[in-house]
Amino acid sequence: MKRLLLIAALTTFTFAAFAQTVDLRRKIAVTGTAEQEVTPDIIYVSISLKEYMDGKNKTTIDVLERQLQKAVTDAGIQKEDFTINNLSSYNYTVQKKKNPDFLASKQYRIKFHDLNAYNQILAEVDAKGIQSTNIESYDYSKIESLKKDLKIKALLAAKEKATYLLTSIGEHTGSPLDIQEVSNDIYPQPVYRANMMMMKAESADAAPQDNIDVKKIKLSSQMNVTFEIVK
């Protein structure tokens, strides 16, 4: 008899515990999305300079570097925004002994906030000494603020979707039961017209191109939200 009572008690406890874990609330799960296009306002550009021969006369990397440094200063670029990426002239003496025709080169990195300064800088540097230029990367100065704003808009979009869907069947949106953010921190690299300028030292007629056409990038945020359905 005691054994039967114990089994009955355990069974009752099991059903009670199960009932407590089952969520019987009515729910609706929706996804909200928000997106916005912005133009990058921070562009990192690499410029490669290389010595060249004009007949028997050599234009050295020091001369080219001084031209670039002056051009960067004249364009209003901050000192910390102009750095050397790498150089092939660090072992210049050794290379010169091995190869009398060795030409040193250096690569610089410039952080632009205004790409109108790009043409201004190149115009002040000997075009024959500019080996190439290339966009390395880009950024948007207010990216974190924009991400926050898009997350809020995505959440509100999810609530709006749940509301009009439930209203159509005579129900109402209750409190959110679960909010899941879908990670989307990667945004595509914008396309730049002509892939920037590729200037060769041997081209005597090389000259700066027109302003760079920087296309907008699209950022988006997505929220998966579950709302309670109420009367």
C-alpha positions as CSV (number, residue, x, y, z in Angstrom):
1,M,0.0,0.0,0.0
2,K,2.8,2.4,0.9
3,R,4.5,1.5,-2.4
4,L,1.4,2.4,-4.4
5,L,1.0,5.7,-2.5
6,L,4.7,6.5,-3.3
7,I,4.2,5.7,-7.0
8,A,1.1,7.9,-7.1
9,A,2.9,10.7,-5.4
10,L,5.8,10.5,-7.7
11,T,3.5,10.4,-10.8
12,T,1.6,13.5,-9.6
13,F,4.8,15.4,-8.9
14,T,6.2,14.5,-12.4
15,F,3.0,15.7,-14.2
16,A,3.0,18.9,-12.0
17,A,6.7,19.6,-12.9
18,F,6.0,18.9,-16.6
19,A,3.1,21.3,-16.5
20,Q,5.3,24.0,-15.1
21,T,7.9,23.7,-17.8
22,V,5.4,23.8,-20.8
23,D,4.8,27.4,-22.0
24,L,1.1,27.4,-22.9
25,R,1.1,31.1,-23.9
26,R,0.2,31.8,-27.5
27,K,3.0,33.3,-29.5
28,I,4.0,34.8,-32.9
29,A,7.6,34.8,-34.2
30,V,8.5,37.5,-36.7
31,T,11.7,39.0,-38.2
32,G,12.3,42.7,-38.5
33,T,14.9,44.2,-40.8
34,A,16.4,47.7,-41.2
35,E,19.0,48.9,-43.7
36,Q,20.7,52.1,-44.7
37,E,23.2,53.2,-47.3
38,V,26.1,55.4,-46.4
39,T,29.2,56.8,-48.1
40,P,32.5,55.9,-46.5
41,D,34.1,59.0,-45.0
42,I,37.4,57.3,-44.1
43,I,39.5,55.9,-46.9
44,Y,42.9,54.3,-46.6
45,V,45.0,54.7,-49.7
46,S,48.5,53.2,-50.4
47,I,50.9,55.1,-52.7
48,S,54.0,53.4,-54.0
49,L,57.0,55.5,-55.0
50,K,60.0,54.2,-57.0
51,E,63.2,55.7,-58.1
52,Y,63.7,56.2,-61.9
53,M,66.3,57.0,-64.4
54,D,66.1,59.9,-66.8
55,G,69.0,59.3,-69.1
56,K,72.0,59.1,-66.8
57,N,70.3,61.1,-64.0
58,K,68.5,59.3,-61.2
59,T,65.5,60.8,-59.3
60,T,66.1,59.2,-55.8
61,I,63.5,58.0,-53.4
62,D,64.5,60.7,-50.9
63,V,63.5,63.4,-53.5
64,L,60.2,61.7,-54.2
65,E,59.5,61.2,-50.5
66,R,60.1,64.9,-49.8
67,Q,57.6,65.8,-52.6
68,L,55.0,63.5,-51.1
69,Q,55.5,64.7,-47.6
70,K,55.1,68.3,-48.6
71,A,52.0,67.5,-50.7
72,V,50.5,65.7,-47.8
73,T,51.1,68.6,-45.5
74,D,49.8,71.1,-48.1
75,A,46.6,69.0,-48.3
76,G,46.0,69.3,-44.6
77,I,46.6,65.6,-43.8
78,Q,47.5,65.0,-40.2
79,K,50.9,63.7,-39.5
80,E,49.5,60.6,-37.8
81,D,47.5,59.8,-40.9
82,F,50.6,59.5,-43.1
83,T,52.8,56.4,-42.5
84,I,55.2,54.2,-44.3
85,N,53.8,50.8,-45.1
86,N,57.0,49.1,-46.3
87,L,60.2,49.8,-48.2
88,S,62.6,48.0,-50.4
89,S,65.4,50.5,-49.8
90,Y,66.4,49.4,-46.3
91,N,69.2,47.2,-47.8
92,Y,69.9,49.7,-50.5
93,T,73.7,49.5,-50.2
94,V,73.7,45.7,-50.4
95,Q,71.4,45.6,-53.4
96,K,73.4,48.4,-55.1
97,K,76.5,46.3,-54.9
98,K,74.7,43.3,-56.4
99,N,72.9,45.3,-59.1
100,P,74.1,48.8,-60.1
101,D,70.7,49.3,-61.7
102,F,68.8,48.7,-58.5
103,L,66.0,51.2,-57.9
104,A,64.6,51.7,-54.4
105,S,60.9,52.0,-53.7
106,K,58.7,52.8,-50.7
107,Q,55.0,52.4,-50.0
108,Y,53.0,54.8,-47.9
109,R,49.6,54.7,-46.4
110,I,47.4,57.8,-46.2
111,K,44.2,58.2,-44.3
112,F,41.8,60.4,-46.2
113,H,38.7,62.1,-44.8
114,D,38.2,64.1,-48.0
115,L,39.1,62.4,-51.2
116,N,39.3,65.7,-53.0
117,A,42.8,65.9,-51.4
118,Y,43.8,62.8,-53.4
119,N,44.3,64.6,-56.7
120,Q,45.9,67.5,-55.0
121,I,48.6,65.3,-53.5
122,L,49.3,63.4,-56.7
123,A,49.6,66.6,-58.6
124,E,52.5,67.7,-56.4
125,V,54.5,64.5,-56.8
126,D,56.6,63.6,-59.9
127,A,54.3,61.4,-61.9
128,K,57.2,59.3,-63.1
129,G,58.1,58.4,-59.5
130,I,54.6,57.2,-58.7
131,Q,54.6,53.4,-59.2
132,S,51.0,52.8,-58.2
133,T,48.2,53.7,-55.9
134,N,45.5,51.5,-54.4
135,I,42.6,51.7,-52.0
136,E,43.4,49.4,-49.0
137,S,40.3,49.7,-46.9
138,Y,37.6,52.1,-45.9
139,D,35.4,52.9,-42.9
140,Y,32.6,55.1,-41.7
141,S,33.2,57.4,-38.8
142,K,29.7,57.0,-37.3
143,I,29.5,53.2,-37.9
144,E,28.7,52.3,-34.3
145,S,26.0,54.9,-33.9
146,L,24.5,53.7,-37.2
147,K,24.5,50.1,-36.1
148,K,22.7,50.9,-32.9
149,D,20.1,52.9,-34.8
150,L,19.5,50.1,-37.3
151,K,19.1,47.5,-34.5
152,I,16.4,49.7,-32.9
153,K,14.7,50.2,-36.2
154,A,14.8,46.4,-36.9
155,L,13.2,45.7,-33.5
156,L,10.4,48.2,-34.1
157,A,9.9,46.7,-37.6
158,A,9.4,43.3,-36.0
159,K,6.8,44.7,-33.6
160,E,5.0,46.5,-36.4
161,K,4.9,43.3,-38.5
162,A,3.5,41.3,-35.5
163,T,0.9,44.0,-34.9
164,Y,-0.6,44.2,-38.4
165,L,-0.5,40.4,-38.8
166,L,-2.4,39.8,-35.5
167,T,-4.8,42.7,-36.1
168,S,-5.9,41.1,-39.3
169,I,-7.2,38.1,-37.3
170,G,-8.6,40.1,-34.3
171,E,-5.7,39.5,-32.0
172,H,-3.2,41.9,-30.3
173,T,0.5,42.0,-29.7
174,G,1.7,41.4,-26.2
175,S,5.1,41.7,-24.6
176,P,8.2,40.3,-26.4
177,L,9.1,36.8,-25.0
178,D,12.4,36.4,-26.9
179,I,14.6,38.7,-28.9
180,Q,17.4,37.3,-31.0
181,E,19.8,39.5,-32.9
182,V,21.1,38.1,-36.2
183,S,24.8,39.0,-36.5
184,N,25.5,41.0,-39.7
185,D,28.7,43.0,-39.1
186,I,30.1,42.4,-42.6
187,Y,29.4,44.8,-45.3
188,P,30.5,44.6,-48.9
189,Q,33.5,46.4,-50.3
190,P,32.3,49.3,-52.5
191,V,33.4,49.5,-56.1
192,Y,35.7,52.3,-57.0
193,R,35.7,53.6,-60.5
194,A,38.7,52.4,-62.5
195,N,40.0,50.6,-59.4
196,M,41.9,53.7,-58.5
197,M,44.8,55.0,-60.5
198,M,47.5,52.6,-61.5
199,M,50.4,54.8,-62.6
200,K,53.7,53.4,-63.9
201,A,57.0,55.0,-63.4
202,E,57.9,54.4,-67.0
203,S,54.9,56.4,-68.3
204,A,56.1,59.9,-69.0
205,D,52.6,61.2,-69.7
206,A,51.1,59.8,-66.5
207,A,48.8,62.3,-64.7
208,P,46.3,62.2,-61.9
209,Q,42.9,61.0,-62.8
210,D,39.6,62.7,-62.0
211,N,38.0,62.5,-58.6
212,I,37.4,59.0,-57.3
213,D,33.8,57.8,-57.5
214,V,33.2,56.2,-54.1
215,K,30.0,54.3,-54.1
216,K,27.8,53.8,-51.1
217,I,27.8,50.8,-48.8
218,K,24.7,49.2,-47.4
219,L,24.5,48.3,-43.7
220,S,21.6,46.2,-42.3
221,S,20.3,44.8,-39.1
222,Q,17.9,41.9,-38.4
223,M,16.0,40.9,-35.3
224,N,14.1,37.7,-34.7
225,V,11.4,38.4,-32.1
226,T,8.7,36.3,-30.4
227,F,5.7,38.2,-29.0
228,E,2.9,36.9,-26.8
229,I,-0.6,37.0,-28.4
230,V,-3.2,38.6,-26.2
231,K,-6.9,39.3,-26.6
